[in-house]
Amino acid sequence: MSEFMVISTFKPGTDMSDVMKVVEEEKLKVKELQAAGRMGQIFLAVPQGKVFINLDAEDAVAAEAAVKELPMSAWWDLEVFTLSGKA
């Protein structure tokens, strides 16, 4: 397993009222993925329209696949980074 950071950026033109409709569904899915050990902490940078998601996965493809299970991922462009260690 490797550690990844997925930076999720809301796509231009995203209607945030649509996003808000899935907040409760999103929270439930996050808890499910965290309980399964597939997702770690999530950090929001609301003014910049970004979500930072920490994950442990076999590879970058698996990390991205886990994030794509989240309802809000429909509105995100994703960047996946392998983390090499903690400072």
ROBA-362716 format. One line per 10 residues: for each residue z, y, x of N, C-alpha, C. Coordinates in nm, 3 decimals, always signed. Atoms other than C-alpha are relative to their C-alpha. Layout:
residues N
Z:Y:X:Z:Y:X:Z:Y:X  ...
end
This chain:
residues 87
+0.000:-0.118:+0.084:+0.000:+0.000:+0.000:+0.000:+0.124:+0.089  +0.004:-0.129:-0.069:-0.073:+0.353:+0.109:+0.044:+0.108:-0.098  -0.042:-0.112:+0.082:+0.051:+0.687:-0.016:-0.116:+0.098:-0.014  +0.109:-0.092:+0.029:-0.194:+0.928:-0.180:+0.052:+0.122:-0.074  -0.020:-0.119:+0.082:-0.194:+1.278:-0.319:-0.133:+0.027:-0.068  +0.120:-0.033:+0.077:-0.443:+1.342:-0.596:+0.018:+0.141:-0.054  -0.002:-0.136:+0.050:-0.518:+1.705:-0.665:-0.098:+0.006:-0.116  +0.076:-0.005:+0.124:-0.637:+1.747:-1.020:-0.018:+0.146:-0.040  +0.031:-0.140:+0.034:-0.809:+2.075:-1.106:-0.068:+0.003:-0.136  +0.064:-0.012:+0.131:-0.890:+2.174:-1.462:-0.142:+0.053:+0.016
+0.142:-0.038:-0.007:-1.267:+2.196:-1.505:-0.019:+0.138:-0.061  +0.029:-0.132:+0.058:-1.410:+2.543:-1.571:-0.034:-0.015:-0.149  +0.029:-0.001:+0.143:-1.422:+2.621:-1.941:+0.091:-0.090:-0.082  -0.092:+0.086:+0.074:-1.139:+2.383:-2.032:+0.075:+0.081:-0.104  -0.076:-0.064:+0.108:-0.989:+2.479:-2.368:+0.142:-0.055:+0.006  -0.136:+0.048:-0.020:-0.618:+2.457:-2.296:+0.068:-0.038:-0.131  -0.058:+0.044:+0.127:-0.541:+2.424:-2.668:-0.031:-0.148:-0.024  +0.031:+0.143:+0.007:-0.718:+2.086:-2.652:+0.092:-0.080:+0.091  -0.088:+0.067:-0.096:-0.513:+1.991:-2.347:+0.141:-0.012:-0.059  -0.136:+0.000:+0.055:-0.188:+2.084:-2.523:+0.018:-0.106:-0.109
-0.007:+0.100:+0.106:-0.270:+1.838:-2.803:+0.036:-0.138:+0.053  -0.029:+0.132:-0.057:-0.225:+1.543:-2.564:+0.123:-0.002:+0.090  -0.117:-0.009:-0.090:+0.093:+1.656:-2.386:+0.096:-0.117:-0.021  -0.095:+0.108:+0.024:+0.319:+1.400:-2.554:-0.057:-0.135:+0.043  +0.066:+0.123:-0.043:+0.069:+1.119:-2.496:-0.002:-0.009:+0.153  +0.001:-0.008:-0.147:+0.043:+1.232:-2.132:+0.136:-0.038:+0.057  -0.136:+0.028:-0.048:+0.421:+1.221:-2.084:+0.032:-0.149:-0.010  -0.025:+0.143:+0.018:+0.440:+0.868:-2.223:-0.075:-0.084:+0.103  +0.080:+0.075:-0.097:+0.159:+0.745:-1.997:+0.056:+0.017:+0.141  -0.061:-0.025:-0.132:+0.319:+0.907:-1.690:+0.123:-0.088:+0.016
-0.121:+0.082:-0.009:+0.650:+0.734:-1.766:-0.035:-0.148:+0.017  +0.043:+0.139:-0.012:+0.468:+0.402:-1.808:-0.049:-0.031:+0.141  +0.053:+0.021:-0.135:+0.285:+0.438:-1.476:+0.111:+0.010:+0.105  -0.112:-0.011:-0.092:+0.603:+0.549:-1.300:+0.088:-0.124:-0.005  -0.082:+0.120:+0.016:+0.799:+0.254:-1.440:-0.065:-0.121:+0.067  +0.074:+0.110:-0.063:+0.528:+0.022:-1.308:-0.014:+0.020:+0.151  +0.008:-0.028:-0.143:+0.559:+0.182:-0.962:-0.138:+0.044:+0.046  +0.137:-0.039:-0.034:+0.200:+0.310:-0.975:-0.015:+0.150:+0.016  +0.010:-0.145:-0.009:+0.275:+0.683:-0.990:+0.136:+0.054:+0.039  -0.124:-0.064:-0.043:+0.531:+0.903:-0.822:+0.017:+0.134:-0.069
-0.027:-0.133:+0.054:+0.614:+1.267:-0.865:-0.128:+0.075:-0.035  +0.110:-0.087:+0.042:+0.391:+1.520:-1.037:+0.048:+0.144:+0.013  -0.031:-0.141:-0.018:+0.386:+1.888:-0.945:-0.109:+0.083:-0.067  +0.094:-0.086:+0.070:+0.224:+2.159:-1.157:-0.012:+0.135:+0.069  +0.027:-0.136:-0.045:+0.063:+2.477:-1.030:-0.081:+0.064:-0.113  +0.064:-0.044:+0.124:-0.012:+2.618:-1.375:-0.090:+0.122:+0.019  +0.088:-0.117:-0.014:-0.144:+2.962:-1.273:-0.133:-0.032:+0.069  +0.122:+0.037:-0.073:-0.397:+2.794:-1.042:-0.077:-0.112:-0.069  +0.068:+0.106:+0.073:-0.488:+2.522:-1.294:-0.007:-0.131:+0.075  -0.001:+0.122:-0.081:-0.387:+2.237:-1.062:+0.123:-0.085:-0.030
-0.107:+0.097:+0.013:-0.177:+1.924:-1.089:-0.004:-0.088:+0.123  -0.010:+0.080:-0.121:-0.058:+1.740:-0.777:+0.075:-0.128:-0.036  -0.057:+0.128:+0.040:+0.010:+1.369:-0.830:+0.014:-0.089:+0.124  -0.030:+0.088:-0.113:+0.177:+1.148:-0.569:-0.003:-0.144:-0.049  +0.013:+0.139:+0.040:+0.088:+0.777:-0.584:+0.008:-0.093:+0.119  +0.015:+0.110:-0.095:+0.120:+0.451:-0.397:-0.107:-0.091:-0.058  +0.110:+0.084:+0.048:-0.196:+0.241:-0.422:-0.060:-0.077:+0.116  +0.067:+0.081:-0.101:-0.402:-0.017:-0.237:-0.103:+0.082:+0.078  +0.102:-0.083:-0.063:-0.678:+0.235:-0.167:-0.028:+0.122:-0.087  +0.030:-0.124:+0.072:-0.824:+0.568:-0.278:-0.061:-0.027:-0.137
+0.062:+0.035:+0.129:-1.025:+0.400:-0.555:+0.108:-0.034:-0.102  -0.109:+0.038:+0.089:-0.708:+0.251:-0.705:+0.086:+0.121:-0.037  -0.076:-0.121:+0.029:-0.526:+0.584:-0.676:-0.072:+0.084:-0.104  +0.078:-0.077:+0.096:-0.806:+0.763:-0.859:-0.001:-0.069:-0.137  +0.001:+0.075:+0.126:-0.819:+0.488:-1.123:+0.131:+0.019:-0.077  -0.129:-0.021:+0.065:-0.447:+0.531:-1.194:+0.005:+0.137:-0.066  +0.000:-0.135:+0.056:-0.489:+0.905:-1.246:-0.092:+0.008:-0.121  +0.095:-0.003:+0.112:-0.786:+0.845:-1.474:+0.054:-0.068:-0.126  -0.066:+0.056:+0.118:-0.554:+0.652:-1.706:+0.073:+0.107:-0.080  -0.070:-0.108:+0.069:-0.387:+0.982:-1.794:-0.095:+0.070:-0.098
+0.085:-0.067:+0.099:-0.519:+1.150:-2.110:-0.060:+0.132:+0.049  +0.050:-0.130:-0.046:-0.554:+1.488:-1.938:-0.109:-0.011:+0.105  +0.103:+0.015:-0.104:-0.783:+1.343:-1.673:-0.140:+0.030:-0.051  +0.132:-0.033:+0.058:-1.072:+1.404:-1.912:-0.041:+0.143:+0.034  +0.028:-0.140:-0.030:-1.043:+1.773:-1.819:+0.013:+0.033:+0.149  -0.026:-0.024:-0.142:-0.986:+1.729:-1.444:-0.116:-0.040:+0.090  +0.077:+0.042:-0.117:-1.195:+1.724:-1.131:+0.106:-0.050:+0.098  -0.101:+0.062:-0.086:-1.014:+1.500:-0.881:-0.040:+0.004:+0.147  +0.013:+0.014:-0.145:-0.966:+1.512:-0.504:+0.111:-0.094:+0.044  -0.098:+0.100:-0.041:-0.793:+1.212:-0.347:+0.019:+0.008:+0.151
-0.035:-0.011:-0.142:-0.613:+1.241:-0.013:+0.096:-0.111:+0.038  -0.092:+0.098:-0.057:-0.454:+0.963:+0.191:+0.103:+0.075:+0.083  -0.105:-0.066:-0.077:-0.118:+1.078:+0.326:+0.036:-0.088:+0.119  -0.021:+0.076:-0.123:-0.040:+0.978:+0.682:+0.147:-0.006:+0.042  -0.140:+0.006:-0.037:+0.334:+1.027:+0.688:+0.074:+0.123:-0.048  -0.083:-0.111:+0.045:+0.621:+1.255:+0.608:+0.049:+0.077:+0.120  -0.043:-0.088:-0.109:+0.714:+1.550:+0.821:+0.150:+0.016:-0.002
end
